[in-house]
Amino acid sequence: MTKENLETLLSKHPANKKDGLLPILQEIQTEHGFLTDELLAEVGRYINMPVNKVYGVAAFYDQFRFKPLGRFHIQLCRGTACHLHGSSTYLGELEKQLKVKAGGTSRDRRYSLELVNCMGACESSPVLRVNDTFYPHTTPEELTRIIRSLKEITV
Ligand code: FES
């Protein structure tokens, strides 16, 4: 995110107002993909809040990321309905096959894996999403197929 982009984004919010923290962080993440120490420091200066408090608020909410997403961002639902339909067994397979830990990004930045609480599609559980593609009623066989196809895509 360029300095100019950040200044433009911040200028839409009143300076020295701590109420603007969450929307500012959300907008930065939407634009930049994740939050950095430098961006958090700039936000703190703008709203007049110590950077450690800005970081504390950001770290409190699951929605904020501090690492870049992978080329393929995988969201696995761990909500109750999906859990009851076996999604918890999928986590280990994704981590092992794609060499990425939950909440992290693979070293080559090809994959990132996020656990989400509910995607609002419980009737289609278990569900997972890869970038914009939603996979309802995912079976273990389908998970294997999804993983294989991700590995085969050359980018
Ligand atoms: S629990 Fe997975 S979509 Fe609701």
Backbone and ligand atoms as CSV (ligand in chain L), in Angstrom:
chain,resi,resn,atom,element,x,y,z
A,1,MET,N,N,0.862,-1.186,0.000
A,1,MET,CA,C,0.000,0.000,0.000
A,1,MET,C,C,0.894,1.230,0.000
A,2,THR,N,N,0.670,2.122,-0.943
A,2,THR,CA,C,1.523,3.302,-1.016
A,2,THR,C,C,1.132,4.308,0.081
A,3,LYS,N,N,2.059,5.191,0.352
A,3,LYS,CA,C,1.812,6.239,1.353
A,3,LYS,C,C,0.619,7.103,0.919
A,4,GLU,N,N,0.542,7.367,-0.386
A,4,GLU,CA,C,-0.563,8.184,-0.897
A,4,GLU,C,C,-1.906,7.474,-0.709
A,5,ASN,N,N,-1.908,6.163,-0.998
A,5,ASN,CA,C,-3.148,5.400,-0.814
A,5,ASN,C,C,-3.599,5.414,0.643
A,6,LEU,N,N,-2.619,5.256,1.538
A,6,LEU,CA,C,-2.957,5.253,2.960
A,6,LEU,C,C,-3.493,6.620,3.378
A,7,GLU,N,N,-2.841,7.685,2.905
A,7,GLU,CA,C,-3.302,9.032,3.267
A,7,GLU,C,C,-4.723,9.287,2.753
A,8,THR,N,N,-4.996,8.823,1.551
A,8,THR,CA,C,-6.340,8.990,0.987
A,8,THR,C,C,-7.362,8.238,1.838
A,9,LEU,N,N,-7.001,7.010,2.201
A,9,LEU,CA,C,-7.911,6.189,3.012
A,9,LEU,C,C,-8.153,6.847,4.372
A,10,LEU,N,N,-7.072,7.293,5.008
A,10,LEU,CA,C,-7.215,7.898,6.340
A,10,LEU,C,C,-8.013,9.200,6.276
A,11,SER,N,N,-7.848,9.938,5.186
A,11,SER,CA,C,-8.512,11.248,5.098
A,11,SER,C,C,-10.039,11.127,5.067
A,12,LYS,N,N,-10.541,9.928,4.824
A,12,LYS,CA,C,-11.996,9.722,4.845
A,12,LYS,C,C,-12.528,9.590,6.263
A,13,HIS,N,N,-11.608,9.526,7.219
A,13,HIS,CA,C,-11.997,9.382,8.627
A,13,HIS,C,C,-11.474,10.577,9.405
A,14,PRO,N,N,-12.205,10.986,10.431
A,14,PRO,CA,C,-11.721,12.123,11.227
A,14,PRO,C,C,-10.432,11.778,11.978
A,15,ALA,N,N,-9.491,12.720,11.980
A,15,ALA,CA,C,-8.241,12.524,12.714
A,15,ALA,C,C,-8.512,12.582,14.213
A,16,ASN,N,N,-7.645,11.941,14.974
A,16,ASN,CA,C,-7.700,11.957,16.436
A,16,ASN,C,C,-8.990,11.369,17.014
A,17,LYS,N,N,-9.666,10.538,16.252
A,17,LYS,CA,C,-10.895,9.899,16.736
A,17,LYS,C,C,-10.684,8.385,16.801
A,18,LYS,N,N,-10.647,7.888,18.002
A,18,LYS,CA,C,-10.381,6.452,18.185
A,18,LYS,C,C,-11.527,5.586,17.672
A,19,ASP,N,N,-12.722,6.162,17.565
A,19,ASP,CA,C,-13.872,5.389,17.065
A,19,ASP,C,C,-13.645,4.856,15.656
A,20,GLY,N,N,-12.766,5.503,14.929
A,20,GLY,CA,C,-12.551,5.113,13.543
A,20,GLY,C,C,-11.615,3.934,13.369
A,21,LEU,N,N,-11.077,3.428,14.470
A,21,LEU,CA,C,-10.041,2.396,14.357
A,21,LEU,C,C,-10.492,1.167,13.564
A,22,LEU,N,N,-11.601,0.552,13.958
A,22,LEU,CA,C,-12.010,-0.692,13.279
A,22,LEU,C,C,-12.302,-0.479,11.800
A,23,PRO,N,N,-13.119,0.522,11.431
A,23,PRO,CA,C,-13.325,0.706,9.994
A,23,PRO,C,C,-12.048,1.004,9.225
A,24,ILE,N,N,-11.138,1.745,9.831
A,24,ILE,CA,C,-9.866,2.029,9.148
A,24,ILE,C,C,-9.086,0.733,8.927
A,25,LEU,N,N,-8.993,-0.087,9.969
A,25,LEU,CA,C,-8.256,-1.348,9.830
A,25,LEU,C,C,-8.912,-2.249,8.782
A,26,GLN,N,N,-10.246,-2.283,8.771
A,26,GLN,CA,C,-10.954,-3.104,7.778
A,26,GLN,C,C,-10.669,-2.622,6.362
A,27,GLU,N,N,-10.676,-1.306,6.189
A,27,GLU,CA,C,-10.429,-0.763,4.847
A,27,GLU,C,C,-8.994,-1.023,4.402
A,28,ILE,N,N,-8.060,-0.887,5.329
A,28,ILE,CA,C,-6.660,-1.161,4.981
A,28,ILE,C,C,-6.503,-2.619,4.575
A,29,GLN,N,N,-7.130,-3.507,5.338
A,29,GLN,CA,C,-6.993,-4.925,5.011
A,29,GLN,C,C,-7.637,-5.245,3.665
A,30,THR,N,N,-8.771,-4.627,3.397
A,30,THR,CA,C,-9.429,-4.850,2.103
A,30,THR,C,C,-8.518,-4.415,0.970
A,31,GLU,N,N,-7.851,-3.289,1.160
A,31,GLU,CA,C,-7.015,-2.761,0.092
A,31,GLU,C,C,-5.648,-3.442,0.017
A,32,HIS,N,N,-5.058,-3.694,1.189
A,32,HIS,CA,C,-3.682,-4.193,1.224
A,32,HIS,C,C,-3.603,-5.710,1.411
A,33,GLY,N,N,-4.651,-6.302,1.963
A,33,GLY,CA,C,-4.668,-7.754,2.162
A,33,GLY,C,C,-4.305,-8.183,3.563
A,34,PHE,N,N,-3.487,-7.387,4.241
A,34,PHE,CA,C,-3.097,-7.700,5.617
A,34,PHE,C,C,-2.529,-6.442,6.268
A,35,LEU,N,N,-2.337,-6.526,7.592
A,35,LEU,CA,C,-1.862,-5.365,8.354
A,35,LEU,C,C,-0.378,-5.529,8.674
A,36,THR,N,N,0.358,-4.464,8.555
A,36,THR,CA,C,1.789,-4.492,8.898
A,36,THR,C,C,2.042,-3.583,10.097
A,37,ASP,N,N,3.214,-3.745,10.702
A,37,ASP,CA,C,3.593,-2.882,11.831
A,37,ASP,C,C,3.584,-1.414,11.411
A,38,GLU,N,N,4.075,-1.162,10.194
A,38,GLU,CA,C,4.156,0.221,9.721
A,38,GLU,C,C,2.761,0.822,9.547
A,39,LEU,N,N,1.854,0.030,8.981
A,39,LEU,CA,C,0.492,0.537,8.786
A,39,LEU,C,C,-0.189,0.785,10.125
A,40,LEU,N,N,0.007,-0.125,11.076
A,40,LEU,CA,C,-0.602,0.055,12.402
A,40,LEU,C,C,-0.047,1.315,13.075
A,41,ALA,N,N,1.245,1.563,12.893
A,41,ALA,CA,C,1.852,2.763,13.479
A,41,ALA,C,C,1.265,4.025,12.868
A,42,GLU,N,N,1.078,4.000,11.553
A,42,GLU,CA,C,0.494,5.176,10.878
A,42,GLU,C,C,-0.937,5.418,11.363
A,43,VAL,N,N,-1.693,4.339,11.514
A,43,VAL,CA,C,-3.069,4.473,11.997
A,43,VAL,C,C,-3.059,5.052,13.408
A,44,GLY,N,N,-2.162,4.547,14.247
A,44,GLY,CA,C,-2.067,5.045,15.613
A,44,GLY,C,C,-1.774,6.540,15.656
A,45,ARG,N,N,-0.840,6.967,14.816
A,45,ARG,CA,C,-0.517,8.402,14.752
A,45,ARG,C,C,-1.751,9.202,14.327
A,46,TYR,N,N,-2.481,8.651,13.344
A,46,TYR,CA,C,-3.610,9.398,12.784
A,46,TYR,C,C,-4.752,9.551,13.790
A,47,ILE,N,N,-5.045,8.484,14.520
A,47,ILE,CA,C,-6.169,8.576,15.471
A,47,ILE,C,C,-5.703,8.906,16.884
A,48,ASN,N,N,-4.387,9.121,17.025
A,48,ASN,CA,C,-3.824,9.487,18.322
A,48,ASN,C,C,-4.024,8.378,19.356
A,49,MET,N,N,-3.575,7.191,18.976
A,49,MET,CA,C,-3.646,6.041,19.890
A,49,MET,C,C,-2.289,5.340,19.860
A,50,PRO,N,N,-1.758,4.952,21.024
A,50,PRO,CA,C,-0.460,4.256,21.026
A,50,PRO,C,C,-0.510,3.001,20.155
A,51,VAL,N,N,0.583,2.743,19.446
A,51,VAL,CA,C,0.586,1.631,18.488
A,51,VAL,C,C,0.341,0.292,19.171
A,52,ASN,N,N,0.790,0.136,20.417
A,52,ASN,CA,C,0.555,-1.148,21.089
A,52,ASN,C,C,-0.937,-1.372,21.333
A,53,LYS,N,N,-1.681,-0.296,21.530
A,53,LYS,CA,C,-3.134,-0.437,21.698
A,53,LYS,C,C,-3.803,-0.727,20.357
A,54,VAL,N,N,-3.311,-0.088,19.319
A,54,VAL,CA,C,-3.843,-0.365,17.977
A,54,VAL,C,C,-3.622,-1.839,17.655
A,55,TYR,N,N,-2.412,-2.311,17.923
A,55,TYR,CA,C,-2.109,-3.717,17.660
A,55,TYR,C,C,-2.984,-4.627,18.518
A,56,GLY,N,N,-3.167,-4.256,19.785
A,56,GLY,CA,C,-3.984,-5.067,20.682
A,56,GLY,C,C,-5.407,-5.227,20.187
A,57,VAL,N,N,-5.978,-4.151,19.688
A,57,VAL,CA,C,-7.344,-4.218,19.147
A,57,VAL,C,C,-7.360,-5.095,17.906
A,58,ALA,N,N,-6.408,-4.884,17.012
A,58,ALA,CA,C,-6.372,-5.667,15.768
A,58,ALA,C,C,-6.195,-7.153,16.070
A,59,ALA,N,N,-5.331,-7.459,17.033
A,59,ALA,CA,C,-5.061,-8.861,17.354
A,59,ALA,C,C,-6.258,-9.523,18.037
A,60,PHE,N,N,-7.106,-8.726,18.653
A,60,PHE,CA,C,-8.274,-9.270,19.356
A,60,PHE,C,C,-9.286,-9.876,18.381
A,61,TYR,N,N,-9.378,-9.278,17.205
A,61,TYR,CA,C,-10.392,-9.720,16.240
A,61,TYR,C,C,-9.811,-10.709,15.234
A,62,ASP,N,N,-10.522,-11.839,15.085
A,62,ASP,CA,C,-10.077,-12.877,14.138
A,62,ASP,C,C,-10.017,-12.380,12.705
A,63,GLN,N,N,-10.792,-11.373,12.400
A,63,GLN,CA,C,-10.904,-10.937,11.007
A,63,GLN,C,C,-9.616,-10.314,10.464
A,64,PHE,N,N,-8.716,-9.892,11.351
A,64,PHE,CA,C,-7.521,-9.200,10.862
A,64,PHE,C,C,-6.361,-10.162,10.678
A,65,ARG,N,N,-5.642,-9.942,9.571
A,65,ARG,CA,C,-4.498,-10.777,9.243
A,65,ARG,C,C,-3.223,-9.948,9.311
A,66,PHE,N,N,-2.140,-10.618,9.688
A,66,PHE,CA,C,-0.857,-9.933,9.804
A,66,PHE,C,C,0.178,-10.515,8.836
A,67,LYS,N,N,-0.319,-11.402,7.989
A,67,LYS,CA,C,0.557,-11.985,6.966
A,67,LYS,C,C,-0.179,-11.923,5.638
A,68,PRO,N,N,0.558,-11.873,4.548
A,68,PRO,CA,C,-0.118,-11.856,3.244
A,68,PRO,C,C,-0.810,-13.186,2.973
A,69,LEU,N,N,-1.896,-13.123,2.212
A,69,LEU,CA,C,-2.585,-14.343,1.818
A,69,LEU,C,C,-1.800,-15.042,0.727
A,70,GLY,N,N,-2.060,-16.336,0.597
A,70,GLY,CA,C,-1.440,-17.092,-0.471
A,70,GLY,C,C,-2.167,-16.852,-1.783
A,71,ARG,N,N,-1.567,-17.322,-2.866
A,71,ARG,CA,C,-2.218,-17.252,-4.182
A,71,ARG,C,C,-3.571,-17.962,-4.119
A,72,PHE,N,N,-3.611,-19.059,-3.368
A,72,PHE,CA,C,-4.863,-19.766,-3.128
A,72,PHE,C,C,-5.191,-19.644,-1.641
A,73,HIS,N,N,-6.250,-18.918,-1.359
A,73,HIS,CA,C,-6.658,-18.734,0.037
A,73,HIS,C,C,-7.786,-19.712,0.333
A,74,ILE,N,N,-7.521,-20.623,1.269
A,74,ILE,CA,C,-8.478,-21.681,1.586
A,74,ILE,C,C,-9.121,-21.371,2.929
A,75,GLN,N,N,-10.431,-21.357,2.936
A,75,GLN,CA,C,-11.168,-21.152,4.174
A,75,GLN,C,C,-11.906,-22.440,4.501
A,76,LEU,N,N,-11.615,-22.967,5.669
A,76,LEU,CA,C,-12.271,-24.193,6.116
A,76,LEU,C,C,-13.183,-23.834,7.283
A,77,CYS,N,N,-14.441,-24.220,7.165
A,77,CYS,CA,C,-15.391,-23.882,8.223
A,77,CYS,C,C,-15.236,-24.843,9.400
A,78,ARG,N,N,-15.164,-24.274,10.576
A,78,ARG,CA,C,-15.080,-25.090,11.787
A,78,ARG,C,C,-16.309,-24.871,12.670
A,79,GLY,N,N,-17.348,-24.328,12.065
A,79,GLY,CA,C,-18.588,-24.136,12.805
A,79,GLY,C,C,-19.199,-25.468,13.204
A,80,THR,N,N,-20.193,-25.415,14.049
A,80,THR,CA,C,-20.765,-26.641,14.615
A,80,THR,C,C,-21.290,-27.591,13.545
A,81,ALA,N,N,-22.075,-27.075,12.613
A,81,ALA,CA,C,-22.664,-27.958,11.594
A,81,ALA,C,C,-21.575,-28.623,10.766
A,82,CYS,N,N,-20.582,-27.854,10.364
A,82,CYS,CA,C,-19.502,-28.420,9.551
A,82,CYS,C,C,-18.659,-29.393,10.375
A,83,HIS,N,N,-18.448,-29.044,11.623
A,83,HIS,CA,C,-17.683,-29.938,12.498
A,83,HIS,C,C,-18.401,-31.281,12.629
A,84,LEU,N,N,-19.710,-31.234,12.834
A,84,LEU,CA,C,-20.491,-32.472,12.980
A,84,LEU,C,C,-20.486,-33.303,11.703
A,85,HIS,N,N,-20.255,-32.650,10.577
A,85,HIS,CA,C,-20.212,-33.381,9.307
A,85,HIS,C,C,-18.784,-33.666,8.864
A,86,GLY,N,N,-17.852,-33.562,9.793
A,86,GLY,CA,C,-16.511,-34.082,9.524
A,86,GLY,C,C,-15.442,-33.104,9.101
A,87,SER,N,N,-15.724,-31.800,9.126
A,87,SER,CA,C,-14.716,-30.864,8.614
A,87,SER,C,C,-13.419,-30.888,9.417
A,88,SER,N,N,-13.506,-31.266,10.704
A,88,SER,CA,C,-12.292,-31.237,11.521
A,88,SER,C,C,-11.251,-32.225,10.994
A,89,THR,N,N,-11.703,-33.283,10.349
A,89,THR,CA,C,-10.729,-34.243,9.814
A,89,THR,C,C,-10.041,-33.697,8.571
A,90,TYR,N,N,-10.606,-32.656,7.973
A,90,TYR,CA,C,-10.032,-32.094,6.754
A,90,TYR,C,C,-8.819,-31.201,7.037
A,91,LEU,N,N,-8.793,-30.653,8.234
A,91,LEU,CA,C,-7.721,-29.713,8.554
A,91,LEU,C,C,-6.343,-30.353,8.414
A,92,GLY,N,N,-6.186,-31.514,9.032
A,92,GLY,CA,C,-4.899,-32.197,8.982
A,92,GLY,C,C,-4.479,-32.514,7.557
A,93,GLU,N,N,-5.436,-32.901,6.751
A,93,GLU,CA,C,-5.137,-33.245,5.355
A,93,GLU,C,C,-4.672,-32.013,4.583
A,94,LEU,N,N,-5.359,-30.909,4.782
A,94,LEU,CA,C,-4.958,-29.669,4.096
A,94,LEU,C,C,-3.562,-29.243,4.539
A,95,GLU,N,N,-3.329,-29.284,5.861
A,95,GLU,CA,C,-2.026,-28.844,6.380
A,95,GLU,C,C,-0.902,-29.730,5.831
A,96,LYS,N,N,-1.158,-31.019,5.838
A,96,LYS,CA,C,-0.122,-31.959,5.405
A,96,LYS,C,C,0.133,-31.870,3.903
A,97,GLN,N,N,-0.919,-31.866,3.145
A,97,GLN,CA,C,-0.762,-31.902,1.688
A,97,GLN,C,C,-0.237,-30.587,1.112
A,98,LEU,N,N,-0.671,-29.471,1.699
A,98,LEU,CA,C,-0.303,-28.173,1.125
A,98,LEU,C,C,0.825,-27.489,1.900
A,99,LYS,N,N,1.278,-28.149,2.959
A,99,LYS,CA,C,2.394,-27.619,3.765
A,99,LYS,C,C,2.115,-26.202,4.254
A,100,VAL,N,N,0.949,-26.059,4.852
A,100,VAL,CA,C,0.556,-24.771,5.412
A,100,VAL,C,C,-0.181,-25.025,6.717
A,101,LYS,N,N,0.060,-24.181,7.690
A,101,LYS,CA,C,-0.609,-24.326,8.986
A,101,LYS,C,C,-1.851,-23.449,9.015
A,102,ALA,N,N,-2.829,-23.864,9.800
A,102,ALA,CA,C,-4.037,-23.057,9.963
A,102,ALA,C,C,-3.658,-21.663,10.451
A,103,GLY,N,N,-4.189,-20.664,9.808
A,103,GLY,CA,C,-3.879,-19.284,10.175
A,103,GLY,C,C,-2.607,-18.773,9.516
A,104,GLY,N,N,-1.992,-19.597,8.707
A,104,GLY,CA,C,-0.722,-19.195,8.117
A,104,GLY,C,C,-0.720,-19.233,6.593
A,105,THR,N,N,0.454,-18.932,6.069
A,105,THR,CA,C,0.677,-18.918,4.621
A,105,THR,C,C,1.903,-19.771,4.340
A,106,SER,N,N,1.838,-20.567,3.299
A,106,SER,CA,C,2.976,-21.424,2.976
A,106,SER,C,C,4.192,-20.573,2.611
A,107,ARG,N,N,5.362,-21.152,2.764
A,107,ARG,CA,C,6.609,-20.410,2.522
A,107,ARG,C,C,6.665,-19.804,1.134
A,108,ASP,N,N,6.133,-20.536,0.176
A,108,ASP,CA,C,6.167,-20.029,-1.200
A,108,ASP,C,C,4.988,-19.107,-1.510
A,109,ARG,N,N,4.189,-18.843,-0.505
A,109,ARG,CA,C,3.012,-17.966,-0.614
A,109,ARG,C,C,1.982,-18.481,-1.624
A,110,ARG,N,N,2.026,-19.754,-1.845
A,110,ARG,CA,C,1.052,-20.338,-2.773
A,110,ARG,C,C,-0.282,-20.574,-2.052
A,111,TYR,N,N,-0.224,-21.010,-0.796
A,111,TYR,CA,C,-1.439,-21.339,-0.063
A,111,TYR,C,C,-1.504,-20.596,1.266
A,112,SER,N,N,-2.712,-20.162,1.616
A,112,SER,CA,C,-2.967,-19.710,2.983
A,112,SER,C,C,-4.212,-20.444,3.447
A,113,LEU,N,N,-4.260,-20.713,4.732
A,113,LEU,CA,C,-5.346,-21.530,5.284
A,113,LEU,C,C,-5.951,-20.811,6.487
A,114,GLU,N,N,-7.232,-20.600,6.398
A,114,GLU,CA,C,-7.939,-19.876,7.459
A,114,GLU,C,C,-9.099,-20.726,7.966
A,115,LEU,N,N,-9.230,-20.795,9.266
A,115,LEU,CA,C,-10.377,-21.471,9.861
A,115,LEU,C,C,-11.426,-20.419,10.166
A,116,VAL,N,N,-12.632,-20.646,9.726
A,116,VAL,CA,C,-13.699,-19.672,9.971
A,116,VAL,C,C,-14.801,-20.336,10.786
A,117,ASN,N,N,-15.522,-19.527,11.524
A,117,ASN,CA,C,-16.505,-20.083,12.453
A,117,ASN,C,C,-17.779,-20.552,11.774
A,118,CYS,N,N,-18.251,-19.844,10.807
A,118,CYS,CA,C,-19.437,-20.273,10.073
A,118,CYS,C,C,-19.512,-19.435,8.811
A,119,MET,N,N,-19.771,-20.083,7.695
A,119,MET,CA,C,-19.880,-19.360,6.433
A,119,MET,C,C,-21.324,-19.048,6.097
A,120,GLY,N,N,-22.212,-19.343,7.013
A,120,GLY,CA,C,-23.621,-19.047,6.778
A,120,GLY,C,C,-24.270,-19.990,5.787
A,121,ALA,N,N,-23.696,-21.160,5.644
A,121,ALA,CA,C,-24.254,-22.139,4.702
A,121,ALA,C,C,-24.305,-23.507,5.383
A,122,CYS,N,N,-24.795,-23.517,6.599
A,122,CYS,CA,C,-24.778,-24.746,7.410
A,122,CYS,C,C,-25.522,-25.892,6.727
A,123,GLU,N,N,-26.555,-25.562,5.963
A,123,GLU,CA,C,-27.323,-26.615,5.282
A,123,GLU,C,C,-26.487,-27.323,4.220
A,124,SER,N,N,-25.341,-26.727,3.858
A,124,SER,CA,C,-24.458,-27.333,2.851
A,124,SER,C,C,-23.196,-27.896,3.483
A,125,SER,N,N,-23.194,-28.063,4.790
A,125,SER,CA,C,-21.989,-28.515,5.493
A,125,SER,C,C,-21.611,-29.946,5.099
A,126,PRO,N,N,-20.328,-30.263,5.148
A,126,PRO,CA,C,-19.225,-29.346,5.446
A,126,PRO,C,C,-18.837,-28.530,4.207
A,127,VAL,N,N,-18.420,-27.294,4.469
A,127,VAL,CA,C,-18.108,-26.404,3.361
A,127,VAL,C,C,-16.676,-25.889,3.465
A,128,LEU,N,N,-16.122,-25.605,2.320
A,128,LEU,CA,C,-14.862,-24.882,2.286
A,128,LEU,C,C,-14.865,-23.996,1.065
A,129,ARG,N,N,-13.983,-23.030,1.075
A,129,ARG,CA,C,-13.900,-22.080,-0.019
A,129,ARG,C,C,-12.436,-21.936,-0.411
A,130,VAL,N,N,-12.205,-21.855,-1.698
A,130,VAL,CA,C,-10.863,-21.559,-2.206
A,130,VAL,C,C,-11.006,-20.317,-3.069
A,131,ASN,N,N,-10.415,-19.238,-2.610
A,131,ASN,CA,C,-10.601,-17.927,-3.235
A,131,ASN,C,C,-12.106,-17.671,-3.374
A,132,ASP,N,N,-12.629,-17.513,-4.576
A,132,ASP,CA,C,-14.055,-17.214,-4.734
A,132,ASP,C,C,-14.911,-18.453,-4.987
A,133,THR,N,N,-14.300,-19.605,-4.990
A,133,THR,CA,C,-15.057,-20.828,-5.285
A,133,THR,C,C,-15.497,-21.505,-3.993
A,134,PHE,N,N,-16.790,-21.745,-3.908
A,134,PHE,CA,C,-17.394,-22.328,-2.717
A,134,PHE,C,C,-17.667,-23.811,-2.970
A,135,TYR,N,N,-17.279,-24.656,-2.036
A,135,TYR,CA,C,-17.481,-26.099,-2.177
A,135,TYR,C,C,-18.449,-26.590,-1.098
A,136,PRO,N,N,-19.718,-26.828,-1.461
A,136,PRO,CA,C,-20.685,-27.339,-0.478
A,136,PRO,C,C,-20.591,-28.862,-0.350
A,137,HIS,N,N,-21.064,-29.380,0.754
A,137,HIS,CA,C,-21.157,-30.832,0.986
A,137,HIS,C,C,-19.851,-31.536,0.594
A,138,THR,N,N,-18.750,-31.000,1.060
A,138,THR,CA,C,-17.453,-31.542,0.658
A,138,THR,C,C,-17.221,-32.918,1.281
A,139,THR,N,N,-16.989,-33.876,0.440
A,139,THR,CA,C,-16.685,-35.231,0.927
A,139,THR,C,C,-15.167,-35.394,1.004
A,140,PRO,N,N,-14.688,-36.406,1.729
A,140,PRO,CA,C,-13.233,-36.632,1.756
A,140,PRO,C,C,-12.668,-36.842,0.352
A,141,GLU,N,N,-13.420,-37.521,-0.501
A,141,GLU,CA,C,-12.948,-37.756,-1.872
A,141,GLU,C,C,-12.850,-36.428,-2.634
A,142,GLU,N,N,-13.825,-35.561,-2.405
A,142,GLU,CA,C,-13.789,-34.277,-3.091
A,142,GLU,C,C,-12.634,-33.425,-2.570
A,143,LEU,N,N,-12.381,-33.509,-1.267
A,143,LEU,CA,C,-11.251,-32.762,-0.715
A,143,LEU,C,C,-9.953,-33.207,-1.387
A,144,THR,N,N,-9.798,-34.495,-1.546
A,144,THR,CA,C,-8.603,-35.027,-2.221
A,144,THR,C,C,-8.504,-34.471,-3.648
A,145,ARG,N,N,-9.640,-34.415,-4.332
A,145,ARG,CA,C,-9.660,-33.903,-5.695
A,145,ARG,C,C,-9.316,-32.401,-5.731
A,146,ILE,N,N,-9.856,-31.658,-4.773
A,146,ILE,CA,C,-9.575,-30.217,-4.696
A,146,ILE,C,C,-8.086,-29.979,-4.465
A,147,ILE,N,N,-7.529,-30.711,-3.510
A,147,ILE,CA,C,-6.103,-30.555,-3.203
A,147,ILE,C,C,-5.261,-30.887,-4.435
A,148,ARG,N,N,-5.624,-31.975,-5.104
A,148,ARG,CA,C,-4.862,-32.379,-6.291
A,148,ARG,C,C,-4.933,-31.288,-7.364
A,149,SER,N,N,-6.117,-30.749,-7.568
A,149,SER,CA,C,-6.243,-29.737,-8.624
A,149,SER,C,C,-5.477,-28.466,-8.242
A,150,LEU,N,N,-5.444,-28.125,-6.961
A,150,LEU,CA,C,-4.672,-26.942,-6.545
A,150,LEU,C,C,-3.185,-27.142,-6.827
A,151,LYS,N,N,-2.719,-28.349,-6.561
A,151,LYS,CA,C,-1.290,-28.629,-6.784
A,151,LYS,C,C,-0.955,-28.599,-8.281
A,152,GLU,N,N,-1.940,-28.936,-9.104
A,152,GLU,CA,C,-1.672,-29.015,-10.534
A,152,GLU,C,C,-1.688,-27.676,-11.240
A,153,ILE,N,N,-2.351,-26.705,-10.634
A,153,ILE,CA,C,-2.452,-25.399,-11.287
A,153,ILE,C,C,-1.084,-24.717,-11.279
A,154,THR,N,N,-0.647,-24.295,-12.422
A,154,THR,CA,C,0.632,-23.578,-12.484
A,154,THR,C,C,0.335,-22.089,-12.549
A,155,VAL,N,N,0.962,-21.372,-11.666
A,155,VAL,CA,C,0.774,-19.914,-11.649
A,155,VAL,C,C,2.117,-19.227,-11.609
L,1,FES,S1,S,-21.097,-24.231,10.443
L,1,FES,FE1,FE,-20.128,-24.308,8.535
L,1,FES,S2,S,-21.363,-23.035,7.297
L,1,FES,FE2,FE,-22.277,-22.887,9.247
